[in-house]
């Protein structure tokens, strides 16, 4: 038996594994690094978040990724060079975190790397008859493993697509294994660049679980702030949006995209919802003269309204459920206020109430996928009707 295979066998047999989960979202604010202790697998999975940090990206990282991000026409050499370069940057950040936490590579069993999404392309978006779903995340797992000295599991989304899914959202797998409860119906709402949610019925019936993208979370608001407020990366405390007034004509134009008429589950990204989309909506609604504050107020309401509509559609036949929110959007007080006002009878919490830092949740969920890749597989979880193939995801890269 090859020593690498023997090493994996030993990892799978351990009572617990120490896994670093990584998440780098479309906001490009930084790399989330979650050091997790995982015990068990499947529905018996237990997670303890030992350490967490978000390592900010510098301007060079942001500029290099933005040069290819969500663009159909890119410099192929720049794209090719980014794949190992991003992995090396992430490796450097992991090593910095380990040093700060007074740990070494020997203290960590696995790295679970989401990579950096640069283009998401489901068939319903590209509409090419003879092509399937596709998505591309950069940050080569081999380079990351060698740079850190830690076995790395990466590129999770490709198996999902190969098995018939759209490559997203993957949160449903970790949500189901970690957050399912027989005591209450739950919606796990993540408000990142794109908002998505997972429906977890208290019956624990895997066949009733589903997950879907909703539409823009922070992506349009962040892009607008970065374009017109140099030096700012997001609307801190929603100060710009709170100073404006919602434009109903622009709001209605923003809601006209065919994506919103599609049934759940569905996926999307900044390839669709970007500043060009906003400009098109402004032209269509004759709202080109709006102030920055009014546009931000409208974009904030747009995100809120689509989240509210998705939740109401999903829970129309229910009397009681609880929302557990996570992601950068929970720090937007105006957005969260609008959700609560529209859903006055609903208890809205964060995953902190479930002992998981809401800023770390996505990174933790990828750590769970890595744990399932190595030590799981016994808990069959699939829902083909809802685009959730029952597969083990991730490609394994050894450190030497």
TAGICOR-V296494 format. One record per helix or strand. SS is the DSSP state (A for helix, B for strand). FROM is the first residue (numbers start at 1). LEN is the number of residues. Records with the same first field share a line. If there is no record, write none. Layout:
# TAGICOR-V296494
SS=FROM-LEN / FROM-LEN
This chain:
# TAGICOR-V296494
A=3-11 / 42-3 / 59-8 / 76-25 / 105-3 / 123-4 / 141-8 / 157-6 / 171-9 / 206-3 / 219-10 / 236-7 / 248-7 / 258-4 / 275-11 / 292-23 / 328-4 / 333-10 / 351-4 / 361-15 / 384-3
B=16-9 / 30-10 / 46-11 / 110-12 / 134-5 / 152-3 / 186-6 / 194-7 / 210-7 / 322-5 / 347-4 / 383-1 / 388-1 / 395-3
